[in-house]
Amino acid sequence: MPTDFRTRLIGGEKLLGTMVTLPCPATAEILADIGFDWLFVDGEHGPLETGDILAILQAVGDRTACIVRVPSADEVPIKKVLDLGARGIIVPQVNTAEQAANVVRFARYSPQGSRGVGLARAHGYGMRFGEYLASANEQISVVVQAEHARAAENIESIVKVEGVDAVLLGPYDLSASFGKPGQLDDPEVTGAIDRITDACRNAGMPLGYFGVTADAVQPFLDRGYTLIVAGVDTLLLGGAAQGLLANLR
């Protein structure tokens, strides 16, 4: 594998990324060429299916790390995107230590886990099978999302699960789980964010955050969050086009 994203992640290096949601490989290729440290390829929300994710990974190649958010904390979607050649996974709605341990197990080959063994793009379609198996457990990143009140309640045990490389805070789903969607400044929501932040800091667990703008993520950079997702391809395209049109008019 090329540059080891996982080493940089667990080492606490600041990693700046943006979100890919469009089923258009050229969009991801352009974003990779700009110089982002990683791309958050969203296979949970939006239209991306397996073939779309494969095409995005092929277009980006070794330009930067593509970390794919799977639709659920289940075995099949995890092994499928890793077999496609994703450099890691982001798993939504991980609310207990048991769920986190299962995610790690699904993402690691034996003896560290129970990931199924197949022949796919990640293995050079069989031509680099042994090489991939020898390195995958050390180089595949496992990121779990804390985006529910239950995750906040269980965060101290979640961060102790061996093999979890980072926790990505999902602020919007977190607020919705309290019945306050989008109210990110509500005391109940900020209290949960503080609890997640403190537990990760105490455990030395890297923290991630998503925001639609640089201003939205800056407070979390200031708090020591290192895995940053800023912006979405659709908003970047729409915002730039909107600004251009306004200037022309």
N, C-alpha and C positions, 0 to 999 in steps of 0.2 A: 504494500500500500504506500501511497505518497505521504507527505508530511502528516505526522501523527497528531490529528486533532485531539484525540483523547488525552494525550500527554499534556497538551496545552490547556485543556479544560480542567483536568484535575490539579494541574499546577497553579491554577488561579490566574491565568493570563486573561486579560480583557479580550473578549471575542465578540466582534460586531457583525451582526447579521441582519437580514431582512426576510420577509415572508413571501413565498412563492405559492400562488393559488391558481394561476391561469394554466390551462392545459396547452401551453405553447412553449416548446423547448427553447426557442430563440429568446424569449423573455428571460428565462433563467440564465441562459448563456450570456446575455448582456449584463445582467446583475453580477454574475461571477467575474466577468472581465473588469468590472468597475473596481473590484478589490475588496469586497466583503470577505471577512474571515470565514464565514459560513452562510449557508442558505437553509432556512426553515421551510421545508417542502411539506405543505399541509395536505395530508391524506385523510384528515378527519372531516373537516368542513369543505364545502365546495365540490367542484366537479372532478377532481383528480382521481382517476382509476389506475389500476396496475400498469396498463400500457402507457399511460401518460407519465407516470413516475419513472418508468424505464426510459422513456424518451428524454426526459429532463436530465436524468443521471448520465445518459450517453452524451447529451449536448454539453453538459458542464464538464464532464471528464475529471481531470485532475486539477482544474483551475482552483477549486475550493471545495470544502467539505459540504456535502449535502446530508443534512440530518432530517429524517422523514418522521413527521407525526403520523402515527398509525391511528386507525379509527377507534381502537379499543385495546384493552390490556389482555388480549387473547393471543394464543400461540400462533395461529395461522397468519394473521396479518404481520406479526413481528418477524417471523422467519421469511415470509415472502419478500418484504422490502429489503431485508438484509441480504437475501440471495440475489436481489437485483443489483446490489452493490452500494447501498446506502452506507455511509460512514457511521451511522448511529441512528437511534430511534428516540423519539419523544412520545411518551405514553400519557394520554389524558386520564383524568379522573382516577388517579391512584390514591386511594383514601385510607389504606391500611398497610401495615408492614407486611402482611401476608401477600397482598397484591403486589407490592414492590418486589418481594422475593420471587414470586412467580415470573414477573417481568424479566428479572435478571436471569432466571433459569431458562426461559424461552430464548434469550438472546446469546447464551453462551453454550459452546460445545462441551460435551463430556470431557473431563470429569467435573468441570465447574458448573455445568448446566445440562440441559437436555435438548438443545437445539437440534432439529432434524437436519440430516446431512443430505444435500442434493447437489446437482450440477447445474450451475446457472452463471449469470454474468459475473457475479462476485468471484467465482472460481475460474475465471477465464474460460467459461464454458467447458471446464474439465481440464484445460491445459495447464492451469496453475492451482489445481485442486489441493495438493499437499502444502504448497506455500501458503495458501489462504487459511487452511485449517490450522496451520502452525502459528499464525499471527492474529487471527480474528479475535480471540478472547481478550487479547491485550489491546487491540486497536479499535474495537467497536464501542462507541459511547452509548451509555444508557442514561437517559434523562427522564425523570418522572415529573408529572405536573401536580402541583398542589393548587387545586382550584375548587375546593369544596370545604364547607365547614367541618366535615368529618376529617379531611386531610389535615386541617389545622389542629384538630383535637388529637390526632395521632402522629403529629409530625416528629415528636421526639423519638418514637420507635421507628418511623420510616427512615430517618436519616442514619440509623444504625445498621441498616441492611447492607451487607457487603455486596459490592458490585454496582450499587447506585452511584453514578458519577456526578450528578447534579440534580438540583430541584429547580424547576421552572415555575414561577408563580403565574397563575392564570387569574388576573384581577377581576375580569368581567364575570366569568363563571363563579368565582368566589363570592362576589357581591350578590349574584343571583341566588346562590345557595342560602343566603340569609334573607331572601325575599326582597332584596334591594338592588335590582339589576342596574348596573352603571353608576351606582352611588359609591364611588371609590373613596370618598372622604367621610363616609359614615363611620362613627366611632366603633361599631361592631366589626366593620370590614377592616378598618385600620388596625384594630386590636388583633385580628386574625393574621394580618400581614406582619405585624410586629412579632407575634409568636413564631410564625414560620421563619422569619429572619433571624431571630435570636437562637432558635433551635439549630438552624443550619450553621450559623457562626460558631456556636459552641461545639459542634461536631466537625468543624472544618470542611463542611460540605459547600461546594460552589453553588451560587444562586443565580438564577436567570429571571428575566423580566421582559414582557412584551408591552410595547406602547406604539401608538400610530405615528408619533412624531419624536424628534430628538428631545424636545422639551419634556415630553411625557416620561421618557426613560432617564433623564438626567438626575432626578432625585434618587433614583435607585442605583445609578452609577456612584453617586456620592455616598451611598450607604454600603458600598463594597460589592454590589452585584457585578458579576463578570460575564455572564452569558446573556448577551443583549440582542433582542429582536426589535428593530425599529422600522416601522412602515410595512406596507403591503403592496405588492406589485400593482394591484388595481388602483389603489389610492395614489401611488407614485405617478402612474400614467395619467389618471384622471386629473390630478392636481396640476401637473405640468401642462397638460393640454388646456385646462381651464385658465391657468395664468397666461398662457400664450394668447388664447382667444381674447381675454380681457385686454391685453396690451394692444392687440390688433384693432380692437374696436375703439 
